[in-house]
Each structure stands twice: as C-alpha cells, then as structure tokens.
Amino acid sequence: MRILITNDDGINAPGLVTLEAIASEIAGPDGEVWVVAPAFEQSGVAHCISYTHPTMISQMGQRRWAAEGSPADCVLAGLHDILPQKPDLVLSGVNRGNNAGENVMYSGTIGGAMEAALKGVKAIALSQFFSPDNAALDDPFESASAHGARVIRQLLNHADWGGGSDYALFYNVNFPPLPADQTGDIVATRQGKRPTSGFGIEAQTSPTGRRFLWVRGSDQSVETGEGTDVSANLKGAISVTPMRADLTDHNAIAGLAQALAK
C-alpha cells in the first residue's frame, strides 16, 4: 500500500512521528509511506489553499518533503508533483489536540483529509485529545499510537467509502485524553457543538503602542450531547465521524423551495 501523510502542526511535530509509525504498520514491509507536511505550523487554516502565491517545497529525505503551505497544499503537492503514482490512502495528523465539535471547521488536519477526498483518494484525519490525564505522559500521543492502526484497518476493511453524493466520504478520528490502557471502544459519532463561546479575541498593546489581537480558545471539556464526537472522547472512547465536503443542509431544501415560491 502507498500512503501519503500530512498534518497541520508542521513537519517537526511529534504527532507526525506517531502517524509515520502508524502508516508504516498499515503499509507493510512492501509498502511506501510518503510525507508531505507543512514547513511551519498551520493550525487553524482549515481547507485553505495557496491560490494567490506559489508554494516552495523542499526534499528533507527519502519520501519526505516540506512545503511552505497549508495541509491542503501539501496534499495537492503530493498528488500532482511529488508522488510517482496516486496513493491508496491519505492520513492527516496526528493532531496535537482534538478536532471534534466546532474545531472541525477550523482544522487544517481536516482540510488535508478533505482535499484528498475531493481528489478521489481515501482519507482519514486523526487527532489526539489533550487533558491533564495524558498531557504529562512520556508520550501524550499514547492512545493514538496504540490504537491508530486498528482504527484505520477497521475503516479500510469495513467502512463505506462511496456513493450517495458527488462528494466522497472521509473520516475524522479523535482519540480520548487518556493513556492507551484506559482508552475505550471505537464508536461512530456525529459532529458536536460546544455550548460555549468558541474562539474569541484577546487584545494587547505592545510597548511601542501598537495594538495586537490574539485568538484564544475556550474550555474543550464541555459536553456536546449523546452520540457526538466530543461526548464520546470525554467518556474515554475513540470517536469516528463520517464527513463530506458538502455544506448543504439537505433537510432544509424543501422548506426553502416553499418559502421562495410564496
């Protein structure tokens, strides 16, 4: 199997080391693992592409490249310039922190997987929830490291990868903020929404009198309801959420048509 991996934390991120080990296990001794990751951290860029300026890429080693761009740029570079053949699978992550709930909409990790799905390649995003229960471990990615390959095999062997839409399915996996031996079952979930303010702004004035704005997050350990990704993670489970790059609210179309006809 030929696997392309990327992330949004950058090519030197520890979560990428975890993902390389997972991908190598999935690819097998006769497979290939290609790394095309951002040269610098790209957290929060979502599905951004560098449409108005070129992206410099540099080879860092065998099958290992760094791109001065977003995760979606990295996937485009891998598919259209670097890899000699189309990969069988794209893996994005393992992100430092959860990409559950509303975080999905901002995530470069999700953006990389989404771009692969748009290009017709099977794609999985993987993220590691952080809390005091795992942040101080020797390996805070322990849950993802221990269970990642098993989750991916389950999806490759048994999950739906197809039809019903012009937009292909891809999968968003979040590992709970726990050590590996305390991690629970793999559960299917929907995307939740934390009832908090989400991202906000904190203003500061520099010593030179210039005004700067910092984006700040909110409490991540807030329940989002039964059946959601965040709730599953907070209860110790591995959440798997099926996703598409289709933002249409299909349930609202009929009502909208009636409203517009009046």
PyRosetta script that sets phi, psi and omega in degrees:
from pyrosetta import init, pose_from_sequence

init()
pose = pose_from_sequence("MRILITNDDGINAPGLVTLEAIASEIAGPDGEVWVVAPAFEQSGVAHCISYTHPTMISQMGQRRWAAEGSPADCVLAGLHDILPQKPDLVLSGVNRGNNAGENVMYSGTIGGAMEAALKGVKAIALSQFFSPDNAALDDPFESASAHGARVIRQLLNHADWGGGSDYALFYNVNFPPLPADQTGDIVATRQGKRPTSGFGIEAQTSPTGRRFLWVRGSDQSVETGEGTDVSANLKGAISVTPMRADLTDHNAIAGLAQALAK")
pose.set_psi(1, 139.5)
pose.set_omega(1, 177.0)
pose.set_phi(2, -104.4)
pose.set_psi(2, 120.9)
pose.set_omega(2, -176.3)
pose.set_phi(3, -121.4)
pose.set_psi(3, 133.0)
pose.set_omega(3, 172.0)
pose.set_phi(4, -104.4)
pose.set_psi(4, 130.1)
pose.set_omega(4, 177.1)
pose.set_phi(5, -121.5)
pose.set_psi(5, 148.3)
pose.set_omega(5, 177.5)
pose.set_phi(6, -146.6)
pose.set_psi(6, -178.0)
pose.set_omega(6, 176.0)
pose.set_phi(7, -163.1)
pose.set_psi(7, -176.5)
pose.set_omega(7, 172.3)
pose.set_phi(8, -119.0)
pose.set_psi(8, -1.6)
pose.set_omega(8, 178.5)
pose.set_phi(9, -87.3)
pose.set_psi(9, -8.0)
pose.set_omega(9, 177.2)
pose.set_phi(10, 104.7)
pose.set_psi(10, 160.8)
pose.set_omega(10, -171.4)
pose.set_phi(11, -68.2)
pose.set_psi(11, -18.9)
pose.set_omega(11, 179.1)
pose.set_phi(12, -98.9)
pose.set_psi(12, 9.8)
pose.set_omega(12, -176.1)
pose.set_phi(13, -73.2)
pose.set_psi(13, 141.6)
pose.set_omega(13, 178.8)
pose.set_phi(14, -63.1)
pose.set_psi(14, -30.2)
pose.set_omega(14, 177.9)
pose.set_phi(15, -64.7)
pose.set_psi(15, -27.5)
pose.set_omega(15, 177.2)
pose.set_phi(16, -70.5)
pose.set_psi(16, -34.8)
pose.set_omega(16, 175.0)
pose.set_phi(17, -60.8)
pose.set_psi(17, -43.3)
pose.set_omega(17, 176.6)
pose.set_phi(18, -59.9)
pose.set_psi(18, -45.1)
pose.set_omega(18, -177.7)
pose.set_phi(19, -67.6)
pose.set_psi(19, -36.2)
pose.set_omega(19, 177.2)
pose.set_phi(20, -60.9)
pose.set_psi(20, -40.8)
pose.set_omega(20, 178.8)
pose.set_phi(21, -66.1)
pose.set_psi(21, -42.2)
pose.set_omega(21, 177.9)
pose.set_phi(22, -62.2)
pose.set_psi(22, -47.2)
pose.set_omega(22, -177.8)
pose.set_phi(23, -63.8)
pose.set_psi(23, -38.5)
pose.set_omega(23, 178.9)
pose.set_phi(24, -63.9)
pose.set_psi(24, -37.8)
pose.set_omega(24, 177.3)
pose.set_phi(25, -66.1)
pose.set_psi(25, -40.7)
pose.set_omega(25, 179.6)
pose.set_phi(26, -69.3)
pose.set_psi(26, -42.8)
pose.set_omega(26, -176.5)
pose.set_phi(27, -67.1)
pose.set_psi(27, -33.2)
pose.set_omega(27, -179.1)
pose.set_phi(28, 82.0)
pose.set_psi(28, 171.4)
pose.set_omega(28, -174.8)
pose.set_phi(29, -63.6)
pose.set_psi(29, -24.1)
pose.set_omega(29, -179.6)
pose.set_phi(30, -99.1)
pose.set_psi(30, 3.2)
pose.set_omega(30, -177.9)
pose.set_phi(31, -92.3)
pose.set_psi(31, -176.4)
pose.set_omega(31, -179.9)
pose.set_phi(32, -132.5)
pose.set_psi(32, 137.8)
pose.set_omega(32, 172.5)
pose.set_phi(33, -119.7)
pose.set_psi(33, 119.3)
pose.set_omega(33, 178.6)
pose.set_phi(34, -108.5)
pose.set_psi(34, 135.2)
pose.set_omega(34, 177.9)
pose.set_phi(35, -111.4)
pose.set_psi(35, 122.8)
pose.set_omega(35, 169.5)
pose.set_phi(36, -132.8)
pose.set_psi(36, 103.7)
pose.set_omega(36, -172.5)
pose.set_phi(37, -129.6)
pose.set_psi(37, 158.5)
pose.set_omega(37, 179.5)
pose.set_phi(38, -62.1)
pose.set_psi(38, 141.4)
pose.set_omega(38, 177.4)
pose.set_phi(39, -65.6)
pose.set_psi(39, -31.0)
pose.set_omega(39, 179.7)
pose.set_phi(40, -132.2)
pose.set_psi(40, 162.3)
pose.set_omega(40, -178.1)
pose.set_phi(41, -57.5)
pose.set_psi(41, 137.5)
pose.set_omega(41, -178.2)
pose.set_phi(42, -128.5)
pose.set_psi(42, 30.2)
pose.set_omega(42, 179.8)
pose.set_phi(43, -60.9)
pose.set_psi(43, 138.3)
pose.set_omega(43, 175.3)
pose.set_phi(44, 85.0)
pose.set_psi(44, 6.7)
pose.set_omega(44, -178.1)
pose.set_phi(45, -88.2)
pose.set_psi(45, -5.4)
pose.set_omega(45, 178.0)
pose.set_phi(46, 56.0)
pose.set_psi(46, -131.0)
pose.set_omega(46, -176.5)
pose.set_phi(47, -98.6)
pose.set_psi(47, 27.6)
pose.set_omega(47, -179.3)
pose.set_phi(48, -58.7)
pose.set_psi(48, 140.9)
pose.set_omega(48, 169.1)
pose.set_phi(49, -124.9)
pose.set_psi(49, 152.1)
pose.set_omega(49, -178.7)
pose.set_phi(50, -85.3)
pose.set_psi(50, 73.5)
pose.set_omega(50, -172.5)
pose.set_phi(51, -77.2)
pose.set_psi(51, -27.8)
pose.set_omega(51, -173.0)
pose.set_phi(52, -103.9)
pose.set_psi(52, 0.6)
pose.set_omega(52, 176.5)
pose.set_phi(53, -151.3)
pose.set_psi(53, 154.6)
pose.set_omega(53, -177.5)
pose.set_phi(54, -72.3)
pose.set_psi(54, 161.3)
pose.set_omega(54, 179.8)
pose.set_phi(55, -115.1)
pose.set_psi(55, 118.9)
pose.set_omega(55, 177.3)
pose.set_phi(56, -80.1)
pose.set_psi(56, 135.0)
pose.set_omega(56, 176.9)
pose.set_phi(57, -122.5)
pose.set_psi(57, 146.5)
pose.set_omega(57, -178.1)
pose.set_phi(58, -136.3)
pose.set_psi(58, 135.1)
pose.set_omega(58, 176.6)
pose.set_phi(59, -80.6)
pose.set_psi(59, 126.5)
pose.set_omega(59, -177.1)
pose.set_phi(60, -103.7)
pose.set_psi(60, -11.8)
pose.set_omega(60, -178.2)
pose.set_phi(61, 170.9)
pose.set_psi(61, -173.2)
pose.set_omega(61, 179.0)
pose.set_phi(62, -64.1)
pose.set_psi(62, 123.0)
pose.set_omega(62, 179.9)
pose.set_phi(63, 56.9)
pose.set_psi(63, 32.8)
pose.set_omega(63, -177.2)
pose.set_phi(64, -138.6)
pose.set_psi(64, 119.2)
pose.set_omega(64, -175.4)
pose.set_phi(65, -133.8)
pose.set_psi(65, 148.2)
pose.set_omega(65, 173.4)
pose.set_phi(66, -116.5)
pose.set_psi(66, 137.9)
pose.set_omega(66, -179.4)
pose.set_phi(67, -124.3)
pose.set_psi(67, 136.1)
pose.set_omega(67, 175.9)
pose.set_phi(68, -83.5)
pose.set_psi(68, 70.6)
pose.set_omega(68, -177.4)
pose.set_phi(69, -165.1)
pose.set_psi(69, -168.4)
pose.set_omega(69, -176.4)
pose.set_phi(70, -84.1)
pose.set_psi(70, 169.8)
pose.set_omega(70, 173.7)
pose.set_phi(71, -58.3)
pose.set_psi(71, -39.1)
pose.set_omega(71, 176.8)
pose.set_phi(72, -63.4)
pose.set_psi(72, -38.8)
pose.set_omega(72, 174.2)
pose.set_phi(73, -59.0)
pose.set_psi(73, -42.2)
pose.set_omega(73, -179.0)
pose.set_phi(74, -62.2)
pose.set_psi(74, -41.7)
pose.set_omega(74, 177.9)
pose.set_phi(75, -65.1)
pose.set_psi(75, -43.4)
pose.set_omega(75, 177.0)
pose.set_phi(76, -60.2)
pose.set_psi(76, -42.8)
pose.set_omega(76, 179.2)
pose.set_phi(77, -63.0)
pose.set_psi(77, -43.4)
pose.set_omega(77, 179.4)
pose.set_phi(78, -63.3)
pose.set_psi(78, -44.3)
pose.set_omega(78, -175.8)
pose.set_phi(79, -73.1)
pose.set_psi(79, -36.4)
pose.set_omega(79, -169.9)
pose.set_phi(80, -108.3)
pose.set_psi(80, -7.6)
pose.set_omega(80, -177.0)
pose.set_phi(81, -136.4)
pose.set_psi(81, -41.3)
pose.set_omega(81, -167.5)
pose.set_phi(82, -93.0)
pose.set_psi(82, -51.7)
pose.set_omega(82, -176.4)
pose.set_phi(83, -72.9)
pose.set_psi(83, 139.7)
pose.set_omega(83, 179.7)
pose.set_phi(84, -71.8)
pose.set_psi(84, -24.9)
pose.set_omega(84, 178.4)
pose.set_phi(85, -141.2)
pose.set_psi(85, 158.8)
pose.set_omega(85, 179.4)
pose.set_phi(86, -61.1)
pose.set_psi(86, 135.7)
pose.set_omega(86, 178.8)
pose.set_phi(87, -74.3)
pose.set_psi(87, 159.5)
pose.set_omega(87, 175.1)
pose.set_phi(88, -81.8)
pose.set_psi(88, -22.2)
pose.set_omega(88, -173.3)
pose.set_phi(89, -157.1)
pose.set_psi(89, 141.9)
pose.set_omega(89, 170.6)
pose.set_phi(90, -115.9)
pose.set_psi(90, 129.3)
pose.set_omega(90, 175.3)
pose.set_phi(91, -115.9)
pose.set_psi(91, 135.1)
pose.set_omega(91, -177.9)
pose.set_phi(92, -124.3)
pose.set_psi(92, 123.5)
pose.set_omega(92, -178.9)
pose.set_phi(93, 137.8)
pose.set_psi(93, -148.2)
pose.set_omega(93, -13.9)
pose.set_phi(94, -74.9)
pose.set_psi(94, 121.8)
pose.set_omega(94, -174.1)
pose.set_phi(95, -68.6)
pose.set_psi(95, 144.0)
pose.set_omega(95, 174.8)
pose.set_phi(96, -84.3)
pose.set_psi(96, 95.6)
pose.set_omega(96, -174.8)
pose.set_phi(97, 114.8)
pose.set_psi(97, 159.3)
pose.set_omega(97, -174.3)
pose.set_phi(98, -76.3)
pose.set_psi(98, 149.0)
pose.set_omega(98, 168.2)
pose.set_phi(99, -120.3)
pose.set_psi(99, 60.4)
pose.set_omega(99, 178.0)
pose.set_phi(100, -118.0)
pose.set_psi(100, 166.5)
pose.set_omega(100, 179.8)
pose.set_phi(101, 59.8)
pose.set_psi(101, -143.0)
pose.set_omega(101, -177.5)
pose.set_phi(102, -68.4)
pose.set_psi(102, -15.7)
pose.set_omega(102, 178.1)
pose.set_phi(103, -59.5)
pose.set_psi(103, -27.0)
pose.set_omega(103, 179.7)
pose.set_phi(104, -53.1)
pose.set_psi(104, -39.6)
pose.set_omega(104, -173.0)
pose.set_phi(105, -69.5)
pose.set_psi(105, -20.1)
pose.set_omega(105, -177.4)
pose.set_phi(106, -104.0)
pose.set_psi(106, -11.0)
pose.set_omega(106, -164.6)
pose.set_phi(107, -76.6)
pose.set_psi(107, 125.1)
pose.set_omega(107, 171.4)
pose.set_phi(108, -69.9)
pose.set_psi(108, -29.1)
pose.set_omega(108, 175.3)
pose.set_phi(109, -60.0)
pose.set_psi(109, -46.2)
pose.set_omega(109, 175.8)
pose.set_phi(110, -64.6)
pose.set_psi(110, -40.6)
pose.set_omega(110, -179.4)
pose.set_phi(111, -58.2)
pose.set_psi(111, -39.1)
pose.set_omega(111, 177.9)
pose.set_phi(112, -64.7)
pose.set_psi(112, -44.9)
pose.set_omega(112, 178.5)
pose.set_phi(113, -65.1)
pose.set_psi(113, -39.6)
pose.set_omega(113, -179.7)
pose.set_phi(114, -62.6)
pose.set_psi(114, -41.3)
pose.set_omega(114, 179.6)
pose.set_phi(115, -63.1)
pose.set_psi(115, -40.7)
pose.set_omega(115, 177.1)
pose.set_phi(116, -61.5)
pose.set_psi(116, -43.9)
pose.set_omega(116, 179.3)
pose.set_phi(117, -61.9)
pose.set_psi(117, -39.5)
pose.set_omega(117, 177.8)
pose.set_phi(118, -62.6)
pose.set_psi(118, -26.1)
pose.set_omega(118, 179.6)
pose.set_phi(119, -93.4)
pose.set_psi(119, 7.6)
pose.set_omega(119, 175.9)
pose.set_phi(120, 81.6)
pose.set_psi(120, 20.9)
pose.set_omega(120, 178.6)
pose.set_phi(121, -109.3)
pose.set_psi(121, 135.5)
pose.set_omega(121, 175.8)
pose.set_phi(122, -57.9)
pose.set_psi(122, 136.4)
pose.set_omega(122, -174.2)
pose.set_phi(123, -144.6)
pose.set_psi(123, 142.5)
pose.set_omega(123, 178.2)
pose.set_phi(124, -136.7)
pose.set_psi(124, 129.3)
pose.set_omega(124, 172.4)
pose.set_phi(125, -97.7)
pose.set_psi(125, 138.4)
pose.set_omega(125, -178.3)
pose.set_phi(126, -129.9)
pose.set_psi(126, 132.9)
pose.set_omega(126, -178.3)
pose.set_phi(127, -139.3)
pose.set_psi(127, 148.2)
pose.set_omega(127, -179.8)
pose.set_phi(128, -110.5)
pose.set_psi(128, 112.4)
pose.set_omega(128, 175.1)
pose.set_phi(129, -61.8)
pose.set_psi(129, 138.7)
pose.set_omega(129, 178.1)
pose.set_phi(130, -114.7)
pose.set_psi(130, 143.4)
pose.set_omega(130, 173.0)
pose.set_phi(131, -159.2)
pose.set_psi(131, 175.0)
pose.set_omega(131, 176.7)
pose.set_phi(132, -58.1)
pose.set_psi(132, -19.7)
pose.set_omega(132, -178.1)
pose.set_phi(133, -74.2)
pose.set_psi(133, -19.7)
pose.set_omega(133, 179.0)
pose.set_phi(134, -131.3)
pose.set_psi(134, -14.5)
pose.set_omega(134, -174.9)
pose.set_phi(135, -63.3)
pose.set_psi(135, -29.6)
pose.set_omega(135, -177.3)
pose.set_phi(136, -93.9)
pose.set_psi(136, 2.7)
pose.set_omega(136, 177.6)
pose.set_phi(137, -66.4)
pose.set_psi(137, 156.4)
pose.set_omega(137, 174.4)
pose.set_phi(138, -56.1)
pose.set_psi(138, -37.1)
pose.set_omega(138, 174.3)
pose.set_phi(139, -127.1)
pose.set_psi(139, 97.4)
pose.set_omega(139, -179.1)
pose.set_phi(140, -66.4)
pose.set_psi(140, -12.6)
pose.set_omega(140, 176.4)
pose.set_phi(141, -92.7)
pose.set_psi(141, 17.5)
pose.set_omega(141, -173.4)
pose.set_phi(142, -55.9)
pose.set_psi(142, -42.6)
pose.set_omega(142, -179.1)
pose.set_phi(143, -63.2)
pose.set_psi(143, -46.3)
pose.set_omega(143, 178.5)
pose.set_phi(144, -63.8)
pose.set_psi(144, -41.7)
pose.set_omega(144, -178.6)
pose.set_phi(145, -62.7)
pose.set_psi(145, -42.2)
pose.set_omega(145, -176.0)
pose.set_phi(146, -76.5)
pose.set_psi(146, -32.6)
pose.set_omega(146, -170.7)
pose.set_phi(147, -113.9)
pose.set_psi(147, -6.9)
pose.set_omega(147, -173.9)
pose.set_phi(148, -61.0)
pose.set_psi(148, -47.3)
pose.set_omega(148, -178.0)
pose.set_phi(149, -62.8)
pose.set_psi(149, -38.4)
pose.set_omega(149, 179.8)
pose.set_phi(150, -63.8)
pose.set_psi(150, -42.7)
pose.set_omega(150, 178.7)
pose.set_phi(151, -63.3)
pose.set_psi(151, -44.8)
pose.set_omega(151, -178.7)
pose.set_phi(152, -63.2)
pose.set_psi(152, -42.6)
pose.set_omega(152, 178.3)
pose.set_phi(153, -61.7)
pose.set_psi(153, -41.5)
pose.set_omega(153, 177.8)
pose.set_phi(154, -58.1)
pose.set_psi(154, -44.8)
pose.set_omega(154, -178.8)
pose.set_phi(155, -68.0)
pose.set_psi(155, -44.2)
pose.set_omega(155, -178.7)
pose.set_phi(156, -64.8)
pose.set_psi(156, -37.5)
pose.set_omega(156, -173.9)
pose.set_phi(157, -87.3)
pose.set_psi(157, -25.9)
pose.set_omega(157, -169.5)
pose.set_phi(158, -131.4)
pose.set_psi(158, -15.4)
pose.set_omega(158, -174.2)
pose.set_phi(159, -83.5)
pose.set_psi(159, 159.3)
pose.set_omega(159, 174.0)
pose.set_phi(160, -77.0)
pose.set_psi(160, 129.5)
pose.set_omega(160, 177.8)
pose.set_phi(161, -118.7)
pose.set_psi(161, 11.4)
pose.set_omega(161, -168.2)
pose.set_phi(162, -123.4)
pose.set_psi(162, -129.6)
pose.set_omega(162, -154.0)
pose.set_phi(163, -59.0)
pose.set_psi(163, -167.8)
pose.set_omega(163, -179.3)
pose.set_phi(164, 89.6)
pose.set_psi(164, -3.7)
pose.set_omega(164, -178.5)
pose.set_phi(165, -162.1)
pose.set_psi(165, 156.8)
pose.set_omega(165, 171.8)
pose.set_phi(166, -69.9)
pose.set_psi(166, -19.0)
pose.set_omega(166, -178.2)
pose.set_phi(167, -102.2)
pose.set_psi(167, 122.3)
pose.set_omega(167, -176.4)
pose.set_phi(168, -70.0)
pose.set_psi(168, 151.1)
pose.set_omega(168, 173.4)
pose.set_phi(169, -69.5)
pose.set_psi(169, 144.8)
pose.set_omega(169, 162.2)
pose.set_phi(170, -137.6)
pose.set_psi(170, 171.5)
pose.set_omega(170, -171.2)
pose.set_phi(171, -125.1)
pose.set_psi(171, 139.0)
pose.set_omega(171, 179.0)
pose.set_phi(172, -111.4)
pose.set_psi(172, 116.0)
pose.set_omega(172, -176.7)
pose.set_phi(173, -111.8)
pose.set_psi(173, 129.4)
pose.set_omega(173, 174.9)
pose.set_phi(174, -124.0)
pose.set_psi(174, 128.2)
pose.set_omega(174, 178.4)
pose.set_phi(175, -94.5)
pose.set_psi(175, 141.6)
pose.set_omega(175, -173.4)
pose.set_phi(176, -71.7)
pose.set_psi(176, 161.6)
pose.set_omega(176, -178.3)
pose.set_phi(177, -82.0)
pose.set_psi(177, 62.7)
pose.set_omega(177, -175.0)
pose.set_phi(178, -141.6)
pose.set_psi(178, 160.0)
pose.set_omega(178, 170.0)
pose.set_phi(179, -62.0)
pose.set_psi(179, 161.9)
pose.set_omega(179, -176.0)
pose.set_phi(180, -59.3)
pose.set_psi(180, -40.2)
pose.set_omega(180, -175.6)
pose.set_phi(181, -76.1)
pose.set_psi(181, -7.4)
pose.set_omega(181, 175.7)
pose.set_phi(182, -105.5)
pose.set_psi(182, -1.4)
pose.set_omega(182, -179.8)
pose.set_phi(183, -71.9)
pose.set_psi(183, 135.4)
pose.set_omega(183, -175.6)
pose.set_phi(184, -91.9)
pose.set_psi(184, -149.8)
pose.set_omega(184, -174.5)
pose.set_phi(185, -72.7)
pose.set_psi(185, 167.6)
pose.set_omega(185, 170.1)
pose.set_phi(186, -92.2)
pose.set_psi(186, 124.7)
pose.set_omega(186, -176.9)
pose.set_phi(187, -128.8)
pose.set_psi(187, 145.1)
pose.set_omega(187, 175.2)
pose.set_phi(188, -81.1)
pose.set_psi(188, 133.0)
pose.set_omega(188, -174.7)
pose.set_phi(189, -138.4)
pose.set_psi(189, 165.9)
pose.set_omega(189, 167.4)
pose.set_phi(190, -104.6)
pose.set_psi(190, 164.4)
pose.set_omega(190, 178.2)
pose.set_phi(191, -71.8)
pose.set_psi(191, 128.9)
pose.set_omega(191, 178.9)
pose.set_phi(192, -91.8)
pose.set_psi(192, -179.3)
pose.set_omega(192, 176.4)
pose.set_phi(193, -144.2)
pose.set_psi(193, 115.9)
pose.set_omega(193, 178.6)
pose.set_phi(194, -69.1)
pose.set_psi(194, 135.5)
pose.set_omega(194, -178.3)
pose.set_phi(195, -82.4)
pose.set_psi(195, 32.6)
pose.set_omega(195, 178.0)
pose.set_phi(196, -109.5)
pose.set_psi(196, -177.3)
pose.set_omega(196, -173.3)
pose.set_phi(197, -74.7)
pose.set_psi(197, -12.7)
pose.set_omega(197, -177.8)
pose.set_phi(198, 71.0)
pose.set_psi(198, -145.4)
pose.set_omega(198, -179.4)
pose.set_phi(199, -74.3)
pose.set_psi(199, 143.6)
pose.set_omega(199, 178.9)
pose.set_phi(200, -138.3)
pose.set_psi(200, -169.6)
pose.set_omega(200, -176.2)
pose.set_phi(201, -126.1)
pose.set_psi(201, 136.9)
pose.set_omega(201, 170.6)
pose.set_phi(202, -121.3)
pose.set_psi(202, 120.8)
pose.set_omega(202, -177.5)
pose.set_phi(203, -91.3)
pose.set_psi(203, 142.7)
pose.set_omega(203, 174.5)
pose.set_phi(204, -138.7)
pose.set_psi(204, 150.9)
pose.set_omega(204, 175.6)
pose.set_phi(205, -109.9)
pose.set_psi(205, 128.1)
pose.set_omega(205, -178.1)
pose.set_phi(206, -75.4)
pose.set_psi(206, 165.9)
pose.set_omega(206, 176.9)
pose.set_phi(207, -58.4)
pose.set_psi(207, -21.0)
pose.set_omega(207, 178.9)
pose.set_phi(208, -91.1)
pose.set_psi(208, 4.0)
pose.set_omega(208, 177.3)
pose.set_phi(209, 89.0)
pose.set_psi(209, 2.0)
pose.set_omega(209, 179.7)
pose.set_phi(210, -83.8)
pose.set_psi(210, 147.3)
pose.set_omega(210, -175.8)
pose.set_phi(211, -100.0)
pose.set_psi(211, 130.9)
pose.set_omega(211, 179.9)
pose.set_phi(212, -125.3)
pose.set_psi(212, 148.6)
pose.set_omega(212, 179.2)
pose.set_phi(213, -117.6)
pose.set_psi(213, 128.1)
pose.set_omega(213, 175.0)
pose.set_phi(214, -106.1)
pose.set_psi(214, 132.9)
pose.set_omega(214, 172.3)
pose.set_phi(215, -81.9)
pose.set_psi(215, 130.2)
pose.set_omega(215, 178.8)
pose.set_phi(216, -126.8)
pose.set_psi(216, 149.0)
pose.set_omega(216, -179.5)
pose.set_phi(217, -91.9)
pose.set_psi(217, -171.7)
pose.set_omega(217, 179.6)
pose.set_phi(218, -129.5)
pose.set_psi(218, -180.0)
pose.set_omega(218, -178.6)
pose.set_phi(219, -57.5)
pose.set_psi(219, 123.7)
pose.set_omega(219, -178.9)
pose.set_phi(220, -87.6)
pose.set_psi(220, -16.3)
pose.set_omega(220, -175.3)
pose.set_phi(221, -94.2)
pose.set_psi(221, 48.5)
pose.set_omega(221, -179.3)
pose.set_phi(222, -111.9)
pose.set_psi(222, 128.0)
pose.set_omega(222, -179.4)
pose.set_phi(223, -60.2)
pose.set_psi(223, 144.2)
pose.set_omega(223, 179.3)
pose.set_phi(224, -122.6)
pose.set_psi(224, 8.0)
pose.set_omega(224, 174.9)
pose.set_phi(225, 105.3)
pose.set_psi(225, 154.0)
pose.set_omega(225, -178.7)
pose.set_phi(226, -56.9)
pose.set_psi(226, 136.1)
pose.set_omega(226, 176.0)
pose.set_phi(227, 87.1)
pose.set_psi(227, 1.8)
pose.set_omega(227, -177.8)
pose.set_phi(228, -99.5)
pose.set_psi(228, 163.5)
pose.set_omega(228, -178.3)
pose.set_phi(229, -63.0)
pose.set_psi(229, -49.5)
pose.set_omega(229, -178.1)
pose.set_phi(230, -60.3)
pose.set_psi(230, -45.7)
pose.set_omega(230, -179.4)
pose.set_phi(231, -59.7)
pose.set_psi(231, -43.6)
pose.set_omega(231, 178.8)
pose.set_phi(232, -61.2)
pose.set_psi(232, -45.0)
pose.set_omega(232, -179.6)
pose.set_phi(233, -63.4)
pose.set_psi(233, -41.9)
pose.set_omega(233, -179.8)
pose.set_phi(234, -67.0)
pose.set_psi(234, -22.1)
pose.set_omega(234, 176.4)
pose.set_phi(235, -91.8)
pose.set_psi(235, 4.2)
pose.set_omega(235, 174.6)
pose.set_phi(236, 96.4)
pose.set_psi(236, 2.7)
pose.set_omega(236, -177.8)
pose.set_phi(237, -92.8)
pose.set_psi(237, 161.6)
pose.set_omega(237, 171.5)
pose.set_phi(238, -90.1)
pose.set_psi(238, 119.8)
pose.set_omega(238, -179.3)
pose.set_phi(239, -93.4)
pose.set_psi(239, 140.0)
pose.set_omega(239, 174.1)
pose.set_phi(240, -127.6)
pose.set_psi(240, 118.4)
pose.set_omega(240, -176.7)
pose.set_phi(241, -117.5)
pose.set_psi(241, 120.5)
pose.set_omega(241, 175.8)
pose.set_phi(242, -74.2)
pose.set_psi(242, 137.7)
pose.set_omega(242, -175.9)
pose.set_phi(243, -139.2)
pose.set_psi(243, 157.8)
pose.set_omega(243, 172.0)
pose.set_phi(244, -137.0)
pose.set_psi(244, 157.8)
pose.set_omega(244, 176.4)
pose.set_phi(245, -86.9)
pose.set_psi(245, 42.3)
pose.set_omega(245, -179.9)
pose.set_phi(246, -120.2)
pose.set_psi(246, 110.2)
pose.set_omega(246, -176.8)
pose.set_phi(247, -91.5)
pose.set_psi(247, 4.6)
pose.set_omega(247, 179.0)
pose.set_phi(248, -64.8)
pose.set_psi(248, 133.2)
pose.set_omega(248, 170.2)
pose.set_phi(249, -88.3)
pose.set_psi(249, 92.3)
pose.set_omega(249, -173.8)
pose.set_phi(250, -63.6)
pose.set_psi(250, -30.3)
pose.set_omega(250, 179.8)
pose.set_phi(251, -69.1)
pose.set_psi(251, -18.6)
pose.set_omega(251, -177.3)
pose.set_phi(252, -93.5)
pose.set_psi(252, -7.1)
pose.set_omega(252, -173.2)
pose.set_phi(253, -64.9)
pose.set_psi(253, -46.8)
pose.set_omega(253, -177.7)
pose.set_phi(254, -60.9)
pose.set_psi(254, -44.9)
pose.set_omega(254, 178.3)
pose.set_phi(255, -63.8)
pose.set_psi(255, -37.3)
pose.set_omega(255, 177.9)
pose.set_phi(256, -65.9)
pose.set_psi(256, -41.6)
pose.set_omega(256, 179.1)
pose.set_phi(257, -60.9)
pose.set_psi(257, -41.6)
pose.set_omega(257, 178.2)
pose.set_phi(258, -64.8)
pose.set_psi(258, -40.8)
pose.set_omega(258, -179.1)
pose.set_phi(259, -65.6)
pose.set_psi(259, -39.5)
pose.set_omega(259, -177.5)
pose.set_phi(260, -74.3)
pose.set_psi(260, -22.7)
pose.set_omega(260, -179.9)
pose.set_phi(261, -78.9)
pose.set_psi(261, -11.5)
pose.set_omega(261, -176.4)
pose.set_phi(262, -80.4)
pose.dump_pdb("model.pdb")
